[in-house]
C-alpha cells in the first residue's frame, strides 16, 4: 500500500489548465494531465492507490 504521507492530492481548488490539459498535482511533485478534470484526477488516484482495482 502507498504511504499517503508521501502522496496527497495538492491540486488547487481552481484546477490548473495548461497547454489545453487539466492538471492534478501530487505532493511528491508529479503532475497528471487529462482532457477534463475527472481524467486528470483519475490518473492521480491511480498513482496514489496503484493496487486498487475497480
C-alpha positions, 0 to 999 in steps of 0.5 A: 500500500502507498504511504499517503504521507508521501502522496496527497492530492495538492491540486488547487481548488481552481484546477490548473489548465495548461497547454489545453490539459487539466492538471492534478498535482501530487505532493511528491511533485508529479503532475497528471494531465487529462482532457477534463478534470475527472481524467486528470484526477483519475490518473492521480488516484491511480498513482496514489492507490496503484493496487486498487482495482475497480 
